[in-house]
Amino acid sequence: MLLAWVILWALAVRLDPARQFINDRLAGTRIVTMQLAARPADGK
């Protein structure tokens, strides 16, 4: 039964246009991707 709820919860992401989990949508949180700045060539 628990596995069915987990699968249902994961499939609910497919219904959200931003591909967020329901708990993230309700909490107002968002996953963002950031690129780190490149290090200078001298290694400092």
N, C-alpha and C positions, 0 to 999 in steps of 0.2 A: 504494500500500500504506500509506504514511504517513497519507494522508487518511482511509483506513478506520479506522485506529487512533484518530485524533483524533475522528472521529465516534462511534466506540464508546465512547471515554472520556467524551465529552459526554453521550451517551445514558445512561450509567451513573448520572448525577445523578438521572434520573427514578426510579430504583429506590430511592434513599435517601429516607427519610421527611423528613429535615431539609433536603433539596435541597442537600447538600454534595458536592463532588467527592471521589473516593476518597482522593486525596492529603491533603485537608484532614481527612478522617475518621481516616486513619492517623496523622497528625501531631497530632491533637487540637486543631487550630485551628478557629476559627469566625468567620464574618463577622457583624458586628453593625451595626445602624443606630443612630446617635445623632443627636439633634437638639441644635443649639447653643442656648444660652440667648439670649434676645432682648436686644439692646442697650438700655440706658436711652434715654429720649427726648432727653436733653440731649447725646447723642453721645459721652459719655466712657466 
